[in-house]
Amino acid sequence: MSNKSKRFPPEFRDRAARMVLEEEKNHPSRWSAVMMIAPKLDIHPDMLSKWTRLHERANASAVSDLPDREKIRQLERENRELRQTNEILHKASTYFAEGELDRHASSGHNALH
């Protein structure tokens, strides 16, 4: 990982935690979701796991006190944000993968050698 003293804004930490909570549904455990997302965000998995726990605690009482309609609105908003984040990550990974392919092609590597 890069600079260990790097500070992350609260919005980044919250969004990263929400990504884990959303992605957790597609994995056998929360840790496997953390291990998938942490490298993409260039953060240590233990830090992301901690952020996720803190995010859950901070939002558990807030969500449970809201009326159902507001809960749905909040969850829909979070869902939109997560979809946007996933789209950005997908586009970034595609961009970097294409750059890697171009780099290999221009350096003379090919499948026949």
N, C-alpha and C positions, 0 to 999 in steps of 0.2 A: 504494500500500500504506500501511497505517497505520504507527504508531510503529516506526521502524527500530531502535530500541534494545531493542525487545521481546525478552525472553528466553523461549525455549521449553523446557519440560522434556524430558528424554531420552525419556520415554514418548511424547510427542507427536511428536518427531522420528522415532522408530522406526516409529510407526504410519503417519506420512506417507510414509516411505520404503517401507514394505510396501504401501501403497496404490498407489504408483507401480509397484512391481514386479509387482503383480497386474494393474493396468490396462494395463501395457505390452503385454500379450498382445493387447489389443483395438486397438492403434494401430500405425502403420507404424514408429514409432521411440519410444525412451524419451522423447526430448524432447517429442514431441507428448502423451504421457501426463503429463509434468511440466506442460506448458502448460495442460492441462485441469484438473489437480488443484490447482495452486498458487493460483489465484484463489479457489477454494472454501475454502481454508484460510487465506486472507489472508496469504500469504507470497510472497516473490520466487522466481520459477522457478529462478534460479541457486542459491539457498540450498537449495531442495528437491532439486535435482539433486545438490548436494554431499552432503546428508544421505543420499541414496539410495546414492551411491558408498561413503560411509563405512559405512553399514549393511551393504552387500554384503561389504565387506572384513572387517568385524567378525564377520559370521556365516558366512563361507565356511569357515573352518577349524572352527568350532564344529559346524556341521551335518555336515561330512564325517567328523568323528570319532565321530559317534553311530551306534549300531546302527540298522539299517533300521526296526525297529519304532518306535523313539523318534523317528526322523526323520519318520515318517508322523504320529505323534501331534503333533509340533511343527508340522508343516505344516497339519494339520487345525485345530489351535488358532489358528494365524495366519489360516487361511481363515475361521473363525468370526468372529474379530475384524474382519476386513475386511468381511465381510457385514454385521455390526452397524454398522460405520462407514458403509458405503454406505447402509444403511437410514436411519440418522440424517441423513445428507446429503440423501437423497431427501425425507424428511419435512420437513426444514428448507427445502429449495428449494420444495416444494409450499406450505408455510405462507407463505413470503415472496411467492411468485407469486400466491397467493390474496389476500394483503394488497394487492398492487399492483393487482390487478383491482378490488378493493373501493374502493381509493383513486380509481381512474379513474372508476368508476361513480358514486361519491358526488360527484365534482367536476363532473358533468354531461357528461362525454365519452361519446359513443356512436358506433357505427359509421355512423349515418345522416348525421352532420355532416361 
